């Protein structure tokens, strides 16, 4: 239902854009959802890094504020996470999540590795 992509290896200071594309039953209700990006580093708990509400408001974890931007394009049924000024501590598997009415959708993760 959700396919995340765009991860890879990047040097510190670089940028990546993650995409989360919806499919299946989500397509017709995509624009009504709240969308989130989480990340999980090795040995750590999954943490919320960015949120986009159905009303269009955004929220960011302090660790990524000013560097990451969450957005979506309804026509493409895709949610994005633009990541700039990447740091080695941003290394993690990134997951997208869609909260649509009473349903909770998770995509498979995409690995981001930031080298120093």
C-alpha positions as CSV (number, residue, x, y, z in Angstrom):
1,X,0.0,0.0,0.0
2,X,2.9,2.3,0.7
3,X,6.3,2.1,-1.0
4,X,9.2,4.1,0.3
5,X,12.2,4.8,-1.8
6,X,15.1,7.2,-2.3
7,X,17.4,6.1,0.4
8,X,21.1,5.6,-0.2
9,X,24.6,6.5,0.8
10,X,25.5,10.2,1.0
11,X,28.3,12.2,2.5
12,X,27.8,14.5,5.5
13,X,26.4,17.8,4.3
14,X,24.6,16.2,1.4
15,X,20.9,15.9,0.5
16,X,18.5,13.1,-0.2
17,X,14.8,13.1,-1.0
18,X,12.7,10.2,0.2
19,X,9.4,9.3,-1.5
20,X,6.5,7.3,-0.2
21,X,4.0,6.3,-2.9
22,X,0.6,5.1,-2.2
23,X,-1.2,2.3,-4.0
24,X,-4.3,0.2,-3.8
25,X,-7.1,1.2,-1.5
26,X,-5.3,4.3,-0.2
27,X,-5.4,6.0,-3.6
28,X,-9.0,7.3,-3.2
29,X,-8.5,8.7,0.3
30,X,-4.8,9.8,0.0
31,X,-5.6,13.5,0.3
32,X,-7.5,13.0,3.6
33,X,-4.6,11.5,5.4
34,X,-2.1,12.6,7.9
35,X,1.4,11.5,6.9
36,X,4.5,10.8,9.0
37,X,8.1,9.9,8.5
38,X,9.9,7.8,11.2
39,X,13.4,6.6,11.4
40,X,15.1,3.8,13.3
41,X,18.8,3.6,13.8
42,X,20.5,0.4,14.7
43,X,19.9,-0.5,18.3
44,X,17.5,2.4,18.9
45,X,13.7,2.8,19.0
46,X,11.8,4.1,16.1
47,X,11.2,7.8,16.3
48,X,9.0,10.3,14.6
49,X,10.9,12.9,12.6
50,X,8.3,14.7,10.6
51,X,4.5,15.0,10.4
52,X,2.1,16.5,7.9
53,X,-1.5,16.8,9.1
54,X,-4.5,16.5,6.9
55,X,-5.0,20.3,7.3
56,X,-1.5,20.9,6.0
57,X,0.4,21.7,9.2
58,X,3.8,20.3,9.7
59,X,5.8,19.2,12.8
60,X,9.4,18.3,13.0
61,X,11.6,16.7,15.6
62,X,14.1,19.2,17.0
63,X,17.0,17.1,15.6
64,X,15.9,17.7,12.0
65,X,14.1,21.0,12.2
66,X,15.4,23.4,9.6
67,X,17.0,20.6,7.6
68,X,14.1,18.3,6.7
69,X,10.9,19.1,4.9
70,X,7.8,16.9,4.6
71,X,5.4,17.5,1.7
72,X,3.0,15.7,-0.5
73,X,1.6,15.9,-4.0
74,X,-2.0,14.6,-4.0
75,X,-2.0,14.1,-7.8
76,X,0.9,11.8,-7.5
77,X,-0.3,10.1,-4.3
78,X,3.2,10.6,-3.0
79,X,4.7,12.0,0.2
80,X,8.2,13.3,0.3
81,X,10.9,14.0,2.9
82,X,13.5,16.4,1.6
83,X,16.6,16.0,3.8
84,X,19.4,18.6,3.6
85,X,22.6,19.1,5.5
86,X,22.7,15.5,6.4
87,X,24.7,14.3,9.4
88,X,26.1,10.9,10.3
89,X,23.5,10.7,13.1
90,X,20.7,10.8,10.5
91,X,21.8,7.3,9.5
92,X,18.8,5.1,9.9
93,X,16.0,3.1,8.2
94,X,13.3,5.6,7.3
95,X,9.6,4.6,7.3
96,X,6.5,6.4,6.0
97,X,3.2,6.1,7.7
98,X,-0.3,7.2,6.7
99,X,-3.1,7.8,9.1
100,X,-6.3,7.9,7.1
101,X,-9.6,7.9,9.0
102,X,-9.3,4.8,11.2
103,X,-6.6,3.1,9.2
104,X,-2.9,3.0,9.9
105,X,-0.6,2.2,7.0
106,X,3.2,1.7,7.1
107,X,5.6,1.4,4.3
108,X,8.7,-0.7,4.2
109,X,11.7,1.2,5.2
110,X,14.4,2.7,3.1
111,X,18.0,2.9,4.4
112,X,19.8,6.2,4.6
113,X,23.5,6.1,5.4
114,X,25.4,9.3,5.9
115,X,29.2,9.0,5.9
116,X,31.4,11.4,7.8
